[in-house]
Amino acid sequence: MAINIYEPCTNSITGETFRTISFNKEALVMQWTVQPKGHVPLEHIHLNQDEVFHVKQGEIELFMGGKTRIAKEGESITVLAGVAHVASNNKDTVLDCLVEYRPGLDHNVFMQCFMGLMHDDLLDKKGIINIPRIGYFMTRMKAKCLACPNNIPPFVFTLALKVFYLIGVLNGWNKLYHKYTGL
């Protein structure tokens, strides 16, 4: 059965919980809850989408474009497409945000794969989802909502996606893709 992105999914290592609220061509909107001292485990770039954090409770610390920004309850921060960023909850209280990815593109299918990897505990010690598998999924789905680690140059990332796809084909990862997406 495909992953239901409208049900909560938690990364127990990073303290993050994800739950999609809505999806259409304009945006994917999700609730993102982060436990005290929880964090996104990897600085990354969304190549084709802006990401907007609306803080509902707590305080977000966002490192983007080489600078640290803070947003408190009732405030928002926008990360434009192409800007490297990483977020954390630097407080002793729960952080609750609505996060928008604009435009929506195919972020719903990406989230099914992302949440599926978490559900199957395919994470490293830092809580990073299995990069070769998500790379395979992104290539398999011809993802428009590409996100890549900040420390990998774009041409290397493109090459890596091709290698991950080949590895995935040889290892039968299409079964996981079908399990997560129903496609």
Secondary structure, 3 states (H helix, E strand, C coil): CCCCCCCCEEECCCCEEEEEEEECCCCEEEEEEECCCCECCCCEEECCCEEEEEEEECEEEEEECCEEEEEECCCEEEECCCCCEEEECCCCCCEEEEEEEECCCCHHHHHHHHHHHHHCCCECCCCCECHHHHHHHHHHCCCCCCEEECCCCHHHHHHHHHHHHHHHHHHCCHHHHHHHHCC
